[in-house]
């Protein structure tokens, strides 16, 4: 490995937020005046999303996690400040605790109108938010190679990110109900193993030629080559209420890509898609509480053990990328529990204190609004 041929592993982070009433915690539409103010302040780093209670932000191309921290903190702070002027508070959770998807309206934008027309009620139920991490990889074949190598690690990232236990006022029993909603869409799930960039382009071109999709942005795998940028885009994570959790997952993703790049030229690992899908489900269902299947050892290991093993492997990459503190924090996240666990604890504490169900769910929403600005 030489400095001349090593990619920069730049990163970019996209987050989707929900806007809530500052008093009740219920979902609220994004006023046009707020969207104009956000665009004036943040330019093309902010945009509307599919539903009119959602807003999306994206960092610029960041050289390292320190730059990503600065950019994303600025985005969150600006959105929170401007929303507050309209009596609103943003939350970064993949599902709202109690507002109903049937009460939400689609953003009046051609792309979203087309999506609603094509996918019908599957699209209308998409009251979910995600977090995407792009890692810069200029070489196309490298993107395909690393996509193949990264698949076994995606359930770990999902388990650490889970933030959507509630849906329409009920505890779903899942840590990431978002994924259950999203998987109703076509062309989702774990990516298939591809042999080359040419194979990727051939598959996309066939669907485009048949007018099944307009372009590769309609392929919503958990990990995919970006259509717009020379990056590999990780899409499996729930959006995280706390900035620090987002940065931990982004740092893990960046360091993982560097570690896998160092493996280039070696045989691809034996990754059984059937067993990987089982791990994906275990992460979706339990978050960090039930463990994942270690494919090499053929046993279930606690998430904390899987994360510790991963962090140890990524230590030289974290050192090279300047993200050792963020990577180390993944161990704390695995041990202390994810947002899904915290939301359930808030709900249980409210009920124990005498709150009725409506009040307890409102307490969860207000907890999420507080978490949005934690550390800013």
C-alpha positions as CSV (number, residue, x, y, z in Angstrom):
1,X,0.0,0.0,0.0
2,X,1.4,3.4,-1.0
3,X,0.4,6.9,-0.3
4,X,0.1,7.4,-4.0
5,X,-2.6,4.8,-4.6
6,X,-4.6,5.1,-1.4
7,X,-8.0,6.8,-1.8
8,X,-8.7,9.8,0.5
9,X,-11.8,8.1,2.0
10,X,-13.6,11.4,2.1
11,X,-17.0,11.2,3.8
12,X,-20.4,12.8,3.4
13,X,-23.4,12.3,5.7
14,X,-27.1,12.7,4.9
15,X,-29.7,12.8,7.6
16,X,-33.5,13.0,7.4
17,X,-35.5,14.8,10.2
18,X,-39.1,15.1,11.3
19,X,-40.6,18.4,12.3
20,X,-42.7,18.4,15.5
21,X,-44.8,20.8,17.4
22,X,-42.7,22.3,20.2
23,X,-45.5,21.8,22.7
24,X,-47.3,18.6,21.9
25,X,-44.5,16.7,20.1
26,X,-46.9,15.8,17.3
27,X,-45.7,15.9,13.7
28,X,-46.1,19.2,11.9
29,X,-45.7,20.2,8.2
30,X,-42.7,22.2,7.2
31,X,-43.9,25.8,6.5
32,X,-42.8,27.2,3.2
33,X,-41.3,30.2,5.0
34,X,-39.2,27.8,7.1
35,X,-38.0,26.0,4.0
36,X,-37.1,29.3,2.4
37,X,-35.2,30.4,5.5
38,X,-33.3,27.1,5.6
39,X,-32.4,27.4,1.9
40,X,-31.2,30.9,2.5
41,X,-29.0,29.8,5.4
42,X,-27.8,26.4,4.1
43,X,-28.2,26.5,0.3
44,X,-28.3,23.1,-1.4
45,X,-27.3,21.4,1.9
46,X,-31.0,21.3,2.8
47,X,-34.0,20.0,0.8
48,X,-37.6,18.9,1.4
49,X,-38.3,15.1,1.7
50,X,-41.1,12.8,0.5
51,X,-43.6,13.9,3.2
52,X,-44.2,17.5,4.1
53,X,-43.3,16.9,7.8
54,X,-39.7,15.9,6.8
55,X,-36.6,17.7,5.9
56,X,-33.2,16.4,4.7
57,X,-29.7,17.8,5.2
58,X,-26.3,16.7,3.7
59,X,-22.8,17.7,4.7
60,X,-20.3,18.7,2.1
61,X,-17.4,16.5,1.1
62,X,-15.5,16.1,4.3
63,X,-11.8,15.1,4.5
64,X,-12.2,13.6,8.0
65,X,-14.6,13.1,10.8
66,X,-13.6,16.4,12.4
67,X,-14.8,18.3,9.4
68,X,-18.0,16.2,9.3
69,X,-18.6,17.0,12.9
70,X,-18.3,20.7,12.3
71,X,-20.5,20.6,9.2
72,X,-23.3,18.4,10.6
73,X,-23.4,20.3,13.9
74,X,-23.9,23.5,12.0
75,X,-26.7,21.9,10.0
76,X,-28.5,20.6,13.0
77,X,-28.0,23.9,15.0
78,X,-29.4,26.0,12.1
79,X,-32.4,23.7,11.5
80,X,-33.2,23.7,15.2
81,X,-32.9,27.5,15.5
82,X,-35.0,28.3,12.4
83,X,-37.6,25.7,13.3
84,X,-37.9,27.2,16.8
85,X,-38.9,30.5,15.2
86,X,-42.0,28.7,13.9
87,X,-42.9,26.9,17.1
88,X,-41.3,23.7,15.8
89,X,-38.6,21.3,17.0
90,X,-36.8,18.8,14.8
91,X,-36.2,15.2,15.8
92,X,-33.8,12.7,14.3
93,X,-35.6,9.4,14.8
94,X,-36.5,6.9,12.1
95,X,-40.2,6.7,13.2
96,X,-42.3,9.2,15.1
97,X,-43.6,7.7,18.4
98,X,-47.3,8.4,17.9
99,X,-48.3,10.5,14.8
100,X,-50.1,8.5,12.1
101,X,-48.8,8.2,8.6
102,X,-52.3,8.5,7.3
103,X,-52.5,12.1,8.5
104,X,-49.4,13.2,6.5
105,X,-49.3,14.8,3.1
106,X,-46.8,14.3,0.3
107,X,-44.5,17.1,-0.7
108,X,-45.6,18.8,-3.9
109,X,-42.6,17.9,-6.0
110,X,-42.6,16.0,-9.4
111,X,-40.2,13.3,-8.1
112,X,-42.4,12.6,-5.1
113,X,-45.6,12.7,-7.0
114,X,-44.2,10.1,-9.4
115,X,-43.1,8.0,-6.5
116,X,-46.5,8.1,-4.9
117,X,-48.1,7.2,-8.2
118,X,-45.8,4.3,-8.9
119,X,-45.7,2.7,-5.4
120,X,-49.2,3.7,-4.2
121,X,-49.8,2.9,-0.5
122,X,-46.3,1.4,-0.1
123,X,-45.0,5.0,-0.7
124,X,-47.7,6.7,1.4
125,X,-46.6,4.7,4.5
126,X,-43.0,6.0,4.2
127,X,-43.1,8.0,7.4
128,X,-39.5,7.0,8.1
129,X,-36.1,8.7,8.2
130,X,-32.7,7.3,7.5
131,X,-29.0,8.2,7.7
132,X,-26.7,7.7,4.7
133,X,-22.9,7.8,4.8
134,X,-20.9,8.3,1.6
135,X,-17.3,7.3,1.4
136,X,-15.2,8.6,-1.5
137,X,-13.8,5.9,-3.7
138,X,-12.8,7.2,-7.1
139,X,-12.1,3.8,-8.7
140,X,-15.3,2.1,-9.9
141,X,-14.1,-1.4,-9.5
142,X,-13.0,-0.7,-6.0
143,X,-16.6,0.4,-5.2
144,X,-17.9,-2.9,-6.3
145,X,-15.2,-4.9,-4.5
146,X,-15.8,-3.1,-1.2
147,X,-19.6,-3.4,-1.6
148,X,-19.1,-7.2,-1.7
149,X,-16.7,-7.2,1.3
150,X,-18.8,-4.8,3.5
151,X,-22.1,-6.7,3.4
152,X,-21.3,-8.9,6.5
153,X,-20.8,-5.8,8.6
154,X,-24.0,-4.0,7.8
155,X,-26.1,-5.7,10.5
156,X,-23.6,-4.3,13.1
157,X,-24.2,-0.8,11.9
158,X,-27.9,-1.3,11.9
159,X,-27.9,-2.7,15.4
160,X,-26.0,0.3,16.8
161,X,-28.2,2.8,15.0
162,X,-31.7,1.5,15.9
163,X,-34.1,4.4,16.8
164,X,-37.6,3.4,15.7
165,X,-39.3,1.1,18.2
166,X,-42.7,3.0,18.1
167,X,-45.1,3.3,15.2
168,X,-48.5,5.1,15.3
169,X,-48.6,5.1,19.0
170,X,-47.7,1.5,19.6
171,X,-44.5,-0.3,20.7
172,X,-43.8,-2.5,17.7
173,X,-41.5,-4.9,19.5
174,X,-38.8,-4.1,16.9
175,X,-35.8,-1.9,17.5
176,X,-35.9,-0.6,13.8
177,X,-39.5,-0.6,12.6
178,X,-38.3,1.8,9.9
179,X,-36.6,-1.1,8.1
180,X,-39.9,-3.1,8.2
181,X,-41.7,-0.2,6.4
182,X,-38.9,0.4,4.0
183,X,-38.6,-3.2,2.9
184,X,-42.1,-3.0,1.4
185,X,-40.4,-0.9,-1.3
186,X,-38.9,-2.7,-4.3
187,X,-35.1,-3.1,-4.8
188,X,-34.3,-2.9,-1.1
189,X,-32.3,-5.1,1.3
190,X,-28.8,-6.4,1.3
191,X,-26.9,-5.9,-2.0
192,X,-26.2,-8.9,-4.2
193,X,-22.6,-9.9,-4.9
194,X,-21.5,-8.4,-8.1
195,X,-18.5,-9.3,-10.2
196,X,-17.7,-5.9,-11.7
197,X,-18.7,-2.4,-12.4
198,X,-19.8,-3.5,-15.9
199,X,-22.2,-6.0,-14.3
200,X,-23.7,-3.2,-12.1
201,X,-24.1,-0.9,-15.1
202,X,-25.6,-3.6,-17.2
203,X,-28.3,-4.4,-14.6
204,X,-29.2,-0.8,-14.2
205,X,-29.3,-0.2,-17.9
206,X,-31.7,-3.0,-18.4
207,X,-34.2,-1.6,-15.9
208,X,-33.8,1.8,-17.4
209,X,-34.3,0.6,-21.0
210,X,-37.4,-1.3,-19.9
211,X,-38.7,1.9,-18.3
212,X,-38.9,0.2,-14.9
213,X,-36.8,2.9,-13.3
214,X,-35.5,6.3,-14.4
215,X,-32.0,5.8,-13.0
216,X,-29.9,4.1,-10.3
217,X,-31.4,6.3,-7.5
218,X,-34.4,4.0,-7.6
219,X,-32.2,1.1,-6.4
220,X,-32.5,1.3,-2.6
221,X,-30.1,-1.4,-1.3
222,X,-28.6,-1.1,2.1
223,X,-25.3,-0.4,0.4
224,X,-24.9,0.8,-3.2
225,X,-22.7,2.7,-5.5
226,X,-23.9,6.3,-5.5
227,X,-25.6,7.5,-8.7
228,X,-24.5,11.1,-8.3
229,X,-21.1,10.9,-6.6
230,X,-17.9,8.7,-6.8
231,X,-18.8,7.1,-3.5
232,X,-20.1,3.9,-1.9
233,X,-23.2,4.9,0.0
234,X,-24.2,3.0,3.2
235,X,-28.0,3.3,3.7
236,X,-28.8,0.6,6.3
237,X,-28.8,2.8,9.4
238,X,-31.7,4.4,11.3
239,X,-31.1,8.1,11.8
240,X,-29.7,8.8,15.2
241,X,-31.2,11.3,17.7
242,X,-27.8,12.3,19.0
243,X,-25.1,13.9,16.9
244,X,-22.4,11.8,18.6
245,X,-24.1,8.6,17.6
246,X,-24.2,9.7,14.0
247,X,-20.5,10.5,14.0
248,X,-19.6,7.2,15.6
249,X,-21.5,5.3,12.8
250,X,-20.0,7.5,10.1
251,X,-16.5,7.0,11.5
252,X,-17.1,3.2,11.7
253,X,-18.2,3.2,8.1
254,X,-15.3,5.2,6.9
255,X,-12.7,3.1,8.8
256,X,-14.4,-0.1,7.6
257,X,-14.0,0.9,4.0
258,X,-10.3,1.6,4.5
259,X,-9.8,-1.7,6.2
260,X,-11.6,-3.5,3.4
261,X,-9.6,-1.6,0.9
262,X,-6.4,-3.0,2.5
263,X,-7.9,-6.4,1.9
264,X,-8.1,-5.8,-1.8
265,X,-6.7,-8.6,-3.9
266,X,-7.5,-11.3,-1.4
267,X,-10.4,-13.7,-1.8
268,X,-13.8,-12.4,-0.9
269,X,-15.1,-13.7,2.4
270,X,-17.6,-16.5,2.4
271,X,-20.7,-14.5,3.0
272,X,-23.9,-16.6,3.0
273,X,-26.7,-14.2,2.0
274,X,-29.2,-16.3,3.9
275,X,-27.3,-16.0,7.2
276,X,-26.5,-12.3,6.6
277,X,-30.2,-11.7,6.1
278,X,-30.8,-13.5,9.4
279,X,-28.3,-11.1,11.1
280,X,-30.0,-8.1,9.5
281,X,-33.4,-9.3,10.9
282,X,-31.8,-9.9,14.4
283,X,-30.5,-6.3,14.4
284,X,-33.9,-5.0,13.1
285,X,-35.8,-6.9,15.7
286,X,-33.5,-6.7,18.8
287,X,-31.1,-3.9,18.2
288,X,-28.2,-4.7,20.5
289,X,-30.0,-6.9,23.0
290,X,-29.9,-10.4,21.4
291,X,-26.6,-10.6,19.6
292,X,-25.6,-11.5,16.1
293,X,-24.4,-14.7,14.4
294,X,-20.7,-14.9,14.1
295,X,-20.3,-16.6,10.7
296,X,-16.8,-17.7,11.3
297,X,-17.3,-19.1,14.8
298,X,-20.8,-20.3,14.0
299,X,-22.2,-19.0,17.3
300,X,-24.3,-16.0,18.5
301,X,-22.1,-13.3,20.0
302,X,-23.3,-10.3,22.0
303,X,-23.3,-7.1,20.1
304,X,-20.7,-5.7,22.5
305,X,-18.3,-8.5,21.6
306,X,-18.9,-8.1,17.8
307,X,-18.3,-4.3,18.1
308,X,-15.2,-4.8,20.2
309,X,-13.8,-7.2,17.6
310,X,-14.6,-4.7,14.8
311,X,-13.1,-1.8,16.7
312,X,-9.9,-3.8,17.3
313,X,-9.7,-4.6,13.6
314,X,-10.3,-1.0,12.7
315,X,-7.7,0.5,15.1
316,X,-5.0,1.2,12.5
317,X,-7.5,2.7,10.1
318,X,-9.0,4.9,12.9
319,X,-5.5,6.1,13.7
320,X,-4.8,6.9,10.1
321,X,-8.1,8.7,9.6
322,X,-8.0,10.6,12.8
323,X,-11.2,9.0,14.2
324,X,-9.9,6.9,17.1
325,X,-12.2,8.7,19.7
326,X,-15.3,8.2,17.6
327,X,-14.5,4.5,16.9
328,X,-13.8,3.8,20.6
329,X,-17.2,5.3,21.5
330,X,-18.8,2.5,19.5
331,X,-18.0,0.2,22.4
332,X,-19.9,2.5,24.8
333,X,-22.9,2.6,22.4
334,X,-23.0,-1.2,22.3
335,X,-22.8,-1.5,26.1
336,X,-25.2,1.3,27.0
337,X,-27.9,0.7,24.5
338,X,-29.3,2.4,21.4
339,X,-31.9,5.1,21.0
340,X,-34.6,2.4,20.8
341,X,-33.6,1.3,24.3
342,X,-33.6,4.9,25.6
343,X,-37.0,5.7,24.1
344,X,-38.5,2.6,25.8
345,X,-36.9,3.6,29.1
346,X,-38.4,7.1,28.8
347,X,-41.8,5.7,28.0
348,X,-41.7,3.2,30.9
349,X,-40.5,5.9,33.4
350,X,-43.4,8.2,32.3
351,X,-45.9,5.4,32.8
352,X,-44.4,4.5,36.2
353,X,-44.7,8.2,37.2
354,X,-48.4,8.1,36.5
355,X,-48.6,9.3,32.9
356,X,-51.3,7.8,30.6
357,X,-50.3,6.3,27.3
358,X,-50.7,9.6,25.3
359,X,-48.6,11.5,27.8
360,X,-45.9,8.8,27.9
361,X,-45.6,8.8,24.1
362,X,-45.4,12.6,24.2
363,X,-42.6,12.3,26.7
364,X,-40.7,10.2,24.2
365,X,-41.2,12.8,21.4
366,X,-40.0,15.6,23.7
367,X,-37.0,13.4,24.7
368,X,-36.1,13.0,21.0
369,X,-36.3,16.8,20.5
370,X,-33.9,17.3,23.4
371,X,-31.5,14.7,22.0
372,X,-31.4,16.5,18.6
373,X,-29.5,19.5,20.1
374,X,-27.5,17.5,22.7
375,X,-23.8,18.5,22.5
376,X,-24.4,21.4,20.0
